[in-house]
Structures are given as C-alpha cells and as structure tokens.
Amino acid sequence: VGVTGARIIDSQRERIISIITNSFIPCNGRFPLLISMISMFLVEKFVFGSIILTLFILIGILFTFLISNMLSKTILKGTPSAFTLELPPYRKPQIMRIITRSIFDKSLTILKRAVKVSAPAGLLIWAFANIHIGSLSILNICTNFLNPFAKSIGLDGVILMAFLLGFPANEIVIPIMIMGYMSLGYIKDIPNLNELKTLFINNGWTIKTAICTMIFSIMHFPCMTTLLTIKKETESIKWTFLSFLIPLLCGIIICFIINLI
C-alpha cells in the first residue's frame, strides 16, 4: 500500500525515492515481532512498551529522511517539486460499491499475489527443514554457515536465516526461529511469551540480541510481495534491487555498530 500510494506524487524522481524508503516504516507483519521483543526483553508494562515501540518507529522515520536526502543528492539528484493535493468533493458513501471494490479490486488481487508467493515459499521452507545431508538438515547447515556473520551484527544464524526464509512474509519470521531452535520439520507457533522468552534465552539471547533483531526487523529488505509491487510500479529491475539493498545495508551497519558498542 505504501508503494502504490506513491502514485499521487507527480515527480518520477521523488516517487522513486518514496518507494525505495518505504520499507523503513514497519508494516503490519513486523509489528508482532517488535511488540513481542519489547514485552519479553525490555519492559513488561504496556505504557512503557508503547513509548519504546514509538521510539523504534521514529528510528525508521529518521532513516526515511536520511536516505531520502542522500538519494536526492546522489543517484536521484534533481530539483524539488511542489506538491499540491486537491481534496475531492464530499459525496455520501455507497456502501455496497465500497464493499464490492474492496473485495474484487483490492483483496482478491492481493490474495492471488500472496498465494503465488507463499506456495513456493512454503515448499522451500519445508525442504530446508526436512531434507538432511548427513545428520544435519539443510536449515541447520545454513544457520551454521551464517552464524559467524550473524554474530558480528548481534544476531545468530537462526535469526538471520529466519529473516531470509521469511522473505515471502514478515509474519513467519518468529515461527521460523522457533522451528530452527527446536529443530522441528515444520513451522510452529508458541502463543505464550514466557515460553518463547525461555526458548530464546536458552539459545543465547540477551537484551542486545533482542534490540538488534528489532532494528534488523525495521531495516531489512521488503517482503517479496512488496518487491513485486515495486517492480510493477517502477518497471525497473534497478530500482527494485536498490529497494532491496539499501534498507538491508542500513540494518547491517546499525546492528554492527550496536554490537560493537
């Protein structure tokens, strides 16, 4: 929605800047991870948790401004344009027309695109968890391979692998972490945060791990459906790739600095 909403920007240059920096603002798929991490590792009281969540969102907004400014002075240099948004005349809503358009024009299109992405992704995740080479599954081999690099940015191999396999949808990142830590052949959810916290702590998590995971959640590549939308809106592999690369590099650099500190 953030990507398609950029259509109202007349300037092609500024529209692309908006699309590239879109993923710095958390989507609905990232909020469960952020809220869970805050509740488990930072604070338990709702009021303080809300303040911390707001601070993390503000970090995303700050990077939106920083990267937008950087892009406008480098590869997307140009003259700033004026933006005028005309308010349409108010009309009485036509309820049935709204419902029909929401179902057929919006929801079914998105669901169809999501199915195209989720079906092969589900098969890939199953294959990683259930196909073994020797005594280890492909998932275990990949997490062990990623572990040294992941440790340098305050994460571990399982967390980084969960983000990679969660490329189709951010909602499955935590379930994939659980699958990796419990060495399961299927995705499982733990609804109790106390049990989830115990599982994470037993696998070496600290407050630093939680903070780096939250930062990486805010600043990493957009999900596959978003990238497909970016490709459709920009009609460019170049801008789609930069939309993937720029937030990922920001996340890696910030997590690396946090880990050093």
C-alpha positions in Angstrom: 0.0 0.0 0.0 2.9 2.4 0.8 4.4 1.7 -2.6 1.2 2.1 -4.6 0.3 5.2 -2.6 3.3 6.9 -4.1 1.3 7.2 -7.4 0.0 10.6 -6.2 3.5 12.1 -6.4 3.8 13.8 -9.8 7.6 13.8 -9.9 9.0 10.5 -11.1 12.3 11.1 -9.2 10.5 11.8 -5.9 8.1 8.9 -6.4 11.1 6.5 -6.7 12.7 8.0 -3.6 9.5 7.4 -1.7 9.2 3.9 -2.9 12.8 3.0 -2.0 12.5 4.4 1.5 9.0 2.9 2.0 10.2 -0.2 3.9 11.8 1.8 6.8 8.3 2.2 8.2 7.1 -1.0 9.9 4.2 -2.9 8.2 1.6 -5.0 10.0 3.8 -8.1 9.5 6.7 -6.5 11.6 4.7 -5.2 14.5 4.1 -8.7 16.2 7.9 -9.2 16.3 8.6 -5.7 17.6 5.9 -5.9 20.3 6.9 -9.4 21.4 10.6 -8.4 21.7 9.7 -5.3 23.8 7.4 -7.3 26.1 9.9 -10.2 26.6 13.2 -8.3 26.9 12.7 -4.6 27.5 9.6 -3.8 29.6 6.5 -5.5 30.7 4.3 -2.5 31.4 2.1 -1.6 28.4 2.6 2.2 28.8 6.4 2.0 28.7 6.3 -0.6 25.9 4.2 1.8 23.8 6.8 4.5 24.3 9.7 2.2 23.3 7.7 1.0 20.2 7.1 4.6 19.2 10.9 5.3 19.6 11.7 2.4 17.2 9.2 3.6 14.7 10.8 7.1 15.0 14.1 5.5 14.1 12.6 4.2 10.9 11.2 7.6 10.1 14.6 9.2 10.8 16.2 6.8 8.3 13.5 7.6 5.8 14.5 11.3 5.9 18.3 10.5 5.9 18.2 8.1 3.0 15.7 10.3 1.1 18.1 13.2 1.5 21.1 11.1 0.5 19.4 9.7 -2.7 18.2 13.2 -3.7 21.8 14.4 -3.6 23.3 11.4 -5.4 21.7 9.0 -7.9 18.3 10.7 -7.9 19.6 14.3 -8.0 17.1 16.9 -9.2 15.0 20.0 -8.5 12.5 19.6 -5.7 8.9 19.9 -7.0 5.9 21.4 -5.3 3.2 19.0 -4.1 -0.5 20.0 -4.2 -3.2 17.6 -3.1 -6.6 18.6 -4.1 -9.4 17.4 -1.8 -12.3 15.8 -3.8 -15.8 16.9 -3.3 -17.6 15.1 -0.4 -20.2 12.5 -1.5 -22.3 10.2 0.5 -20.6 6.7 0.6 -22.1 4.0 -1.4 -21.7 1.0 1.0 -22.2 -1.9 -1.5 -20.0 -0.3 -4.1 -17.2 0.2 -1.5 -17.6 -3.5 -0.3 -17.6 -4.8 -3.9 -14.5 -2.7 -4.9 -12.7 -3.7 -1.7 -13.3 -7.4 -2.4 -12.7 -7.7 -6.1 -10.4 -4.8 -6.9 -8.2 -4.9 -3.8 -8.4 -8.0 -1.6 -8.6 -10.8 -4.2 -5.8 -9.2 -6.2 -3.5 -9.1 -3.2 -4.5 -12.6 -2.1 -3.8 -14.0 -5.5 -0.4 -12.4 -5.5 0.3 -13.7 -2.0 -0.7 -17.3 -3.0 1.8 -17.1 -5.9 4.5 -16.2 -3.4 3.5 -18.3 -0.3 3.1 -21.6 -2.1 6.6 -22.0 -3.4 8.0 -20.4 -0.2 6.2 -22.9 2.0 7.6 -25.7 -0.1 11.1 -24.2 0.2 10.9 -23.9 4.0 9.6 -27.5 4.3 12.6 -28.7 2.1 15.1 -26.8 4.2 13.8 -28.3 7.4 13.2 -31.9 6.3 15.9 -32.7 3.8 19.0 -33.9 5.6 22.6 -34.1 4.4 24.3 -36.5 6.8 22.9 -35.8 10.3 22.0 -32.2 9.7 19.1 -30.6 7.8 19.8 -28.0 5.2 18.4 -25.5 7.6 20.9 -26.4 10.2 23.8 -26.3 7.7 22.7 -22.9 6.5 22.3 -21.5 10.1 25.8 -22.8 11.0 27.2 -21.2 7.9 25.6 -17.8 8.6 26.4 -17.8 12.3 29.8 -16.1 12.2 28.5 -13.2 10.2 25.2 -13.0 12.1 27.1 -12.9 15.4 29.1 -9.8 14.1 25.8 -7.9 13.8 24.4 -9.0 17.2 22.2 -11.8 15.8 22.8 -15.5 15.3 22.5 -17.9 12.3 18.9 -19.0 13.2 17.7 -15.4 13.4 19.3 -14.4 10.1 18.1 -17.5 8.4 14.6 -16.8 9.7 14.6 -13.3 8.0 15.9 -14.9 4.8 13.2 -17.6 4.7 10.7 -15.0 5.9 11.2 -13.1 2.7 7.7 -14.0 1.5 6.0 -12.6 4.6 7.4 -11.0 7.8 4.7 -12.7 9.9 6.6 -16.1 9.7 9.9 -14.8 10.9 9.3 -15.8 14.6 7.8 -19.2 13.8 10.8 -20.0 11.6 13.1 -19.0 14.6 11.1 -21.4 16.8 11.5 -24.2 14.1 15.2 -23.6 13.9 15.8 -23.6 17.7 13.6 -26.6 18.3 15.0 -28.5 15.3 11.4 -29.1 14.0 10.4 -30.2 10.5 7.5 -27.8 10.4 6.6 -24.2 11.5 5.3 -24.0 15.0 4.0 -21.0 17.0 4.3 -20.6 20.7 1.5 -18.3 21.9 2.9 -17.9 25.4 5.5 -15.2 25.6 7.1 -16.6 28.7 7.7 -19.9 27.0 9.1 -18.1 23.9 11.4 -16.0 26.1 12.7 -19.1 27.8 13.4 -20.7 24.4 15.3 -17.7 23.2 17.3 -17.3 26.4 18.3 -21.0 26.3 19.6 -20.4 22.9 21.9 -17.5 23.9 19.6 -14.5 23.5 20.3 -11.3 25.5 18.8 -7.8 25.5 21.4 -6.9 22.8 20.1 -9.8 20.6 16.5 -8.5 21.0 17.5 -4.9 20.2 19.5 -5.9 17.1 16.6 -8.2 16.0 14.2 -5.3 16.3 16.5 -2.9 14.4 17.0 -5.5 11.7 13.2 -6.1 11.5 12.7 -2.3 10.8 15.7 -2.1 8.5 15.9 -5.0 6.1 14.7 -5.9 2.7 10.9 -5.6 1.9 8.9 -8.8 1.6 8.5 -10.5 -1.8 5.0 -9.1 -2.4 6.2 -5.6 -1.9 9.2 -6.1 -4.2 6.8 -7.5 -6.9 4.7 -4.3 -6.4 7.8 -2.1 -6.7 8.8 -3.9 -9.9 5.3 -3.3 -11.3 5.2 0.4 -10.2 8.7 1.4 -11.3 9.0 -1.0 -14.3 12.7 -1.2 -13.3 14.9 -4.0 -12.0 17.4 -1.4 -10.9 15.1 0.4 -8.5 13.6 -2.9 -7.3 17.2 -4.1 -6.4 18.0 -0.8 -4.7 14.8 -1.0 -2.7 16.0 -4.4 -1.5 19.7 -3.5 -0.9 19.5 0.0 0.7 17.4 -0.9 3.8 19.4 -4.2 4.2 22.7 -2.4 4.3 21.4 0.2 6.8 20.2 -2.7 9.0 23.5 -4.5 8.8 25.6 -1.3 9.6 23.4 -0.2 12.5 23.3 -3.7 14.1 27.1 -4.0 13.6 27.6 -0.6 15.5 25.2 -1.7 18.3 27.1 -5.0 18.6 30.4 -3.2 18.9 29.1 -0.7 21.5 
